[in-house]
Amino acid sequence: MILALVEHDEGMPDEASLEGVAMARELATAEGDSLEAVAVGDEADELTDILGDHGVEAVHRVTHNRLERYAPDAWAEGIVQLADERGATTITGPGTDRGRDVLARVGAKLDAPLATDCLGVDVAADGAYELRRNRWGGSLIEHARLEGEHKLLTAAEHEFPAEPAPSPTEPTVSAFEPDLEDDDLEVRVDRVETGDEEGIPLGEARVVVGGGRGVGSAADYDQLEELAELLGGTVGASRAAVNEGWRPHDDQVGQTGAKISPDIYIACGISGAVQHMVGCKGAETLLAINTDPEAAIIQKADWAVIGDLHEVVPALNDALREAD
Ligand code: FAD
């Protein structure tokens, strides 16, 4: 049986989790195996319906009165106990920090191999998995073989389309209460502070206007905000801009930030360092605005405007307002 870890917000799975389910479904189809899902928390109705659309046959809710907040060892322990009870041989997770955090701990408990950031997986004749996965943030692609009694994988973000299964199912739902020790709760979320949740999340935006060091100041992002709003998108930033304190880390695109896959990414005053490009390589179209015709991003862009963003972006905003 293949068990997919699903993260959710009050019963609503995130896109990365559905991508993880899509990878698990491919494996279940290739192996002729069943596909089940595990989620921590009580909210199940909506989650079950959605997971049924994505081909999951059974949904296991891990519940425990000490699991109100995220506790990675306790999640891992719950998954290990459930996998043992259900006879799961493959456990998949979403390509999120939490997915990697939990599955690494599951791997340590089961002494099983974990392959993160998978781009594609084939099942070999001997049952091993032959897979491709991102290394160094996607600058290299590794071909690897995964063997063992248990195999653990996370999906690379935006690689497995989070689309419904060809044949939906009506999953069974069951609650599973693991035995947890104090040690399992040593690492846990103690308190949650919510940030500014306005606007479209970077990972889901169809238009992203990115600003780098070339923007020059926090105040100058107003022009980029306006452009993003006119196009129905959101603003991202390079690490240099985040380090300057002009934008919050949540806005960072790149190896150590968000991976985006918009229809168009408009990169303003960004040089195109490899660590930035691995975050935006999923963009359908890349438009760069830069004063330097030799900047690395110009070579990688589909379209480029060589010019000062402080003139180009307001001109774009004026043109868009006029066209409206
Ligand atoms: P710069 O490289 O300084 O480029 C500024 C650009 O703006 C230049 O091309 C310049 O020509 C142009 N410019 C200047 N003025 C104007 C103007 N008025 N109009 C138009 N163009 C103008 N970086 C990330 O972005 N994301 C990451 O996740 C990330 N992770 C990293 C992880 C590691 C381990 C390391 C070592 C680095 C990481 N970096 C990351 C940093 C990365 O290497 C670069 O330093 C960073 O991306 C540079 O940001 P930038 O392009 O905004 O700045």
Boltz pocket constraint, residues with backbone or C-beta under 6 A from the ligand:
constraints:
  - pocket:
      binder: B
      contacts: [[A, 211], [A, 212], [A, 213], [A, 214], [A, 215], [A, 237], [A, 238], [A, 239], [A, 240], [A, 241], [A, 252], [A, 253], [A, 254], [A, 255], [A, 256], [A, 257], [A, 268], [A, 269], [A, 270], [A, 271], [A, 272], [A, 273], [A, 274], [A, 275], [A, 276], [A, 279], [A, 289], [A, 290], [A, 291], [A, 292], [A, 295], [A, 307], [A, 308], [A, 309], [A, 310]]
      max_distance: 6.0
